[in-house]
Amino acid sequence: MKTQAEGNFIGTVAHVHPLLSRVWFQLYCGLIFCVIMPAYVRLGELITPLSSATANNAAIGAAVAFTVGYYFIQQLGSFPGVRGGSHVLVSVTVPFALVAIVLLLLRLEYSRVIFATSFVVALIWFLGVQLALKRWVRPFLSVLPGGHTDELYGLPGVYWHKLIGLPNDLNSLEAVVADLRHDHSDEHLRFLTSCSLAGVPVYHSKQMYESLTGRVQIEHMSENSIGSLTPSLGYLKVKQVLDWLLALLALPLFLLLCVIVVPMIVVTSGWPAFYVQERVGYRGKRFKVYKFRTMTHLPDGASRLPPSRQDAITRERDNRVTALGALLRKCRIDELPQILNILKGEMSWIGPRPEAVPLAEWYDGELAFYAYRHVLRPGISGWAQVNQGHVSSPAQVLDKLHYDFFYIKYCSPWLDLLIGLRTIKTVLGGFGAK
């Protein structure tokens, strides 16, 4: 049975300035400021609203784009780490651009001034609301002691209140967090039941931890744990088709890059221009991944690691990486040949990154449940990559594994879109490049 935290992240609970979180405020007041007012005022002059077909079409199109943009913002903003408006630009721009394309294809005349003004005002409106939410709105959560709830108090962005005694007035509670797997006393169980009957949200501490950190931990292979981490098979089928179509569209760009990059690699470090490595992929099957070659030779110096594992690990300031290779890695261009892996059905654009066979075998021996990350096709980018970057030690890989489990559990078009947007930001900033 799902608790209220599952699929409904913590950003929906507000204690300070709750007006900013209300749907009617963000949506309906936004429609007034961003759609209706531009229809009245154009270039500083008062005009008759909706007095022509062009004004009417512009207002209707802007209203549709604004509403869809609001929906996009709510969906993307529900994931961990999305605060302060980093997702607003795309969420607003895409619907307005799509509506403009539809109006153009239908050959409908519309006021470009009104439509453009609505777009600019909508962007300012949503950015202002999101920045205000980040500054003033924080969840106020009451924690029922017991179990693993102590690990929550160090998580930022929340007002945590430990329930030393049980309150008589349930209306004073915004929401309650409890470890629902803990063996609570009868008094605590009656309290949780009363909260549910009174309409006070009750969150499982484990899922609250997931919603705040973007990581999923597995303590034991229970039937419920496996079931909750099973991704939607319907979406995975659609995703595979979309992956293939997008890879097919990107193929001409990849071939153009080959014409430019391959000669540069050959001139600077010789043949071969491509690097082929065996990795562990979907359902644990091995496959050969393709990359532009960015390394030359093994680093000098002895190591206790077996040679095969040593070769697979990339370290900080690795002296095997060439000057051109460092640039390709920073821009993630070295990963683009994996478009061929996507076309072959071995990889996806978004998913857990595939590890080299020696590393995968090592991690599987060191970390329980490691192999479960192979339940999805590996990706060129993933939730762990945009949150953590490159890792190598078992401790870091454990954190990475928790990010992978989060992606598997909450795999959806919205999470894939968010990872795609963060990947672009990562490429521009060079985060995690080795």
N, C-alpha and C positions, 0 to 999 in steps of 0.2 A: 504493500500500500504506500502510495506517495505521501510524503509529508508536504507541508506548505512551502518549504524551502526549495523543493525539487522543481526545477523548471520555472521558478519564480524568484529571481535573485533578490538580494537584500536591498537593492536600490529602491524598492517600492515602499519601504517603511521609513517614514520621516517623523521627526519629533520637533525640530526647530523650523519655523516658517513653512508649515505644511502646505500653504497656499501654492507655493511654487511647484509642488508635486502633483497638484490636482489636474485631472484631464481637462476639465472645463476651462481652467485658466490657461493652460498651455495651448490647447486646441482652439477653443471658441474665441477667447480674447485675441489669440494670434491671428485668427481669420479676420477679425475686425480690423486690426492694425495692418496686417500684411496683404489683405485682399480688398476689403471694402473701402478702406481709406484711400489707397492708390486709385481706386475707381472714381473717387470724388475729387482728388487733387492730382493735377498733372502739371509738372513744371512750375509749381507754385501758384497755379491759377485754379480757382474753384470752377468745376465743370459739372454738367448734369450727369449723374451716374447712369451707366448702362443705357445711354441715349442712342447707341448704335450697335450694329452687329459686331463691329470690331471690338468695342469696349466690352460687350457681353461675352464674346468668345475669350477675351483675355482674362476676364474675371473668373469665368468658369474654369478655364485651364489652370489659372493660378490657384484656385481653391482646391482642385484635384491634386495638383502637385504639392501644395502645402500639406494636405491631409496625408498623402502617401509619405512625404518627408517626415512628418511627425511619427508615423508608424515605423519607418526605418530607424529613426532615432531611438524609439522605445525598445525595439528589438536588439539593436547593436549595443545600446547603453545598459542592457541587463547583464552583460558579461563582466567578469572581474577585470579591474584595471581600466575600465572605460569611464573616465570622469573628466569633466572640464571642457568638453566640446571637441575633442580630437576627432570624433566621428561625424560631426555636424556638417562639415563642408561637403563631404560626399553624399550624405543622407539628403541634403537639400538640393544639391546641384543635379544629381542624377534624375530625380523625378521631374524637375523643371526642364531639363534637357530632353527627356523622353516626351513630355507633353508638347514641347516646341516642335519636336520631330513629327509627332502625330498631327499637329495642326498643319504642318508643312505638307505632309503626305496627303492629307484630306483637302488641301488647298483652301483652308478656311482663313479668311482675313481676320487678323486680331491686332489690337493695339500693342505694338512692341514696347512702347513707353510704359504702359500700365503693367505689362507682363514682366518687364525687366525691373521695374520699381518694386513689384511684389516679391521678386526673387531676392533683391538686395535687402529689403526690409525683413523678409523671412529669415535670411541668413543672420542678420543682426539680432533678430528676436530669439532664435533658438540658441545662438551663441551666448547671448545675455542670460537666458534662462539656465543653460547648462553651467555657466561659470558661477551663477548665483547658487545653484544647487551644490556645487563643489564647495563653495565657501561657507554656506549657512545651513545646509540640510545634511544632518547626520542621523543615522538610525539610533534609536534609544531602546536597547534590548535588555530585558531582565533575565538573568541567568539563574536557573535552578541548580544548586550545587549537586555534585555527584557525577561519577564517571569521568569522562575526558573533557569536561567543560573548562578546566583550568587553562588549556592551551589556547582558548579564545581570547583571553584578556590582553594578550600582547599584540593582537591584530589591530591595525590602525583604521581610522575612518568610522568608528562606532563608539557611541556612549554605552559602556558596559556597566550594568548595575547588578551586583550579586545579591540575590534574595537571601538575606540572613534569616528573616522570618517571613512567613507567608502573609501577604496583604489581604485585608478583608474586602477592600474596594477593588474589584477587578477592572473597573473603568479607568483606573489610574495607570494601567499597564498598556503600553503600545504593542509589545510582543514579548513572548517568553521563549527562551532557548533552553533545551534540556537534552541530556544524553538519553535517548529513548531506548537504548540497549542496556542501560544501567538498571540494576535491581532496586528501584525506588521503593520507599516506604508507602504504605497505604495512604497516608496523609498526602504525600506528594502526588500520588496517582490520582486521588480525588481532586487535588488542586489543578492538575493538568486537564482533567475532564471538565472541570468547571470553567476553565479558560476557554476551551473549545466551544462549550455551550454558550458562553457569553460573547463569542465572536472575536476573542483575542487570539491572534495567530500563535501557534505553537510550532517552533522550528526544531528539527533534529540538529544537534551540535555538529555532527559529522558533515551534514549537507551545508550547514552554515559556514563551516570551515572551507568547504569546497567553493562556495559562492564568493568568499572573500579573498581566497588565495589563487583560485584557478587551478587547483591541484586536487587529485583524488587519490586517497590512500586505501590500500587493500590490506586488511589484517588477517583475513582467512578466506578460503575458497568456499564460502557458503553459497547455497543456491541463489539467495537474494543478491549477493554481490555479483555473481556472474550474470544474472538476469538484468541487473541495473546497468551493467557495462556493455550490454549487447546493443550495437548501433542499429538504427532503422534500416532494414534490408531494402525497403522501397526507395528511400532516399539514396542509398548506396548505388542502386542500379541507375537511377537518374544521374547521379554524380559521375558515374563512369562514362556515360554517354556525353555529358557536358565536358568532362576532361578530354575526351577524344576529339570532340569538335573544336575546343579551344586550342588543343595541340595542333590540329590540322590547320587552323587559321594562323597559328604562330610559326608554322613550318617555314614559310618564305622568309620571315625575319631571321630565323635560325640559320638558314642557308646563306643569307646575306652576311651574317656575322661570321660564318665559317670562312667566307671569302676574305674577310678582313683579319680575323683572329688567327687562323691557321698559319698563314705566312709569317705573322709576327712571332708566333711560338717557334716555328722552324728556324727563323733567322736568329733569334735570341738564345735558344737552348737546344736546337736540333730536333730530330725526329724521336718518337712519334708526337703528333700534335694532340692526339686524344689519349685519355687514360681510361683503361677498362679495369674494373675491380669487381670481384664476386662479393655480393652482399646477401643478407637474409631479408626476404621480403614477405609478401602476402602468404599467410598461413604457414610461415616458416620455410617456404621454398626458396632456394638459392637462385639468384639471377645475376647477370652482369650489368652493372651500372656504367653509364658513359659520362665522361667529364672532359672539359678541356684540360690538358696537362698543365699543372702549375708548379711542379716540383722537379728537381734534378736528381740528386743522389741522397743516400742515407746520411743522417748526421754522424759526425765523428764521435768517438768515445764508446766505451763499453757500456752495457746495460744488463741488468739482471732479467729484464723481460725477455721472453722468447722472441726470436727475430721476427716471426710473422706478426705478432701482436705489436712489436715495436714499430714495424713498418706502417701499421694501420693507424697509429696515434699521431695526431697533429698537435704540436705544442705551441706555446707562446714563442714568437720570434724563431720559428723553426727554420734552420738554415738550409733546409731542402727547398724552401719556397723561393722561386726566382722573383726578380723585380717585377716582371710582367705578370707573373702568377699572383703576386700580392695584390696588384690592381684588379685582376680578374676576380679574385676571391672577395675583395672589398665590395665590388659591384655585383657579386653573385653571378657574373657572366659564366664562370666555369661550370655552373650547374645546368646551363641551358641545353647541352646535348641530351639531358634526361628527357627532353621532349620525345625522343625516340623510344625511351622506355615507356612513356605514357601511351604512345601510339601502339606499342606492343602489348598493352594491357598489364604491364608489370608495376607501374607506378601511377600516382595521382598528382595533381598540382598541390593539393593540401593533404597532409597526413603525417604520421610519425616518420621521422627520418630513418632510412635504412642504415644499419651498421655493417661494417666489414665483418666477414665470417669469424676471424679470430677474436675480434672485440665482442661480437654477439655471443659467442660461446663462453668467453670470459665472464661477461655480465650475467649470463644465464646461470653460471655456476656460483656467482657471488650474491645475486639478488633473486629472491623469491618472486614468482609471478612475472618475471621479465618477459617471457615468451608471449604473454597475453597481448603485448603491443602489436603483435603480428596479425591480429584479428582484422586489421584494415590494411588496404594497400598503402605502402610507404609513399611519402610525398616529397616534392622538391622543397617545400616549406611546411612548417607546422607550428602548433601552439607552443611547444617547448622552445622552438628556435626563436620566436618573436618575444618570448618572456625571459629566456635564460641565456641563449647564445650557445657557443661551443663548449662542450664538457668532455672530460676524459676519465676522471677518478670515479671509483664506485659510489662515493658519497654524492658527487654531482649527478651521476647517472641515476641515482635513486630519486632525486628531485625531478630530473627530466622524465623519469618513468611516471611520476605522479602527474606531471603535465600531460603526458601522453594518455593516461587513463582518463583525465578530465575531458580531453578531446573525444575519446572513444565514447564516453558516457553522454556527452552533450553535442555530439556531431550533428550539425544542421547547416542549412544554407547560410544562416546568419553568422554562425561561428566561422564558417569558411570565408565569408565575405570579410569579416573582421580580421582574420588572419591574413587575407590578401592585402588589406589596407595597411596592416602593421608591417607586412613584408616590404611593401614599397617604402615605408618610413625607415625600416631597417636597412634597406639597400642604400637609401640616401645618406643615412648616418653611419653606415659601416659597422653597426653593432654586431658583435659575435664573430667577426671575420678573423680567421687564423691564417 
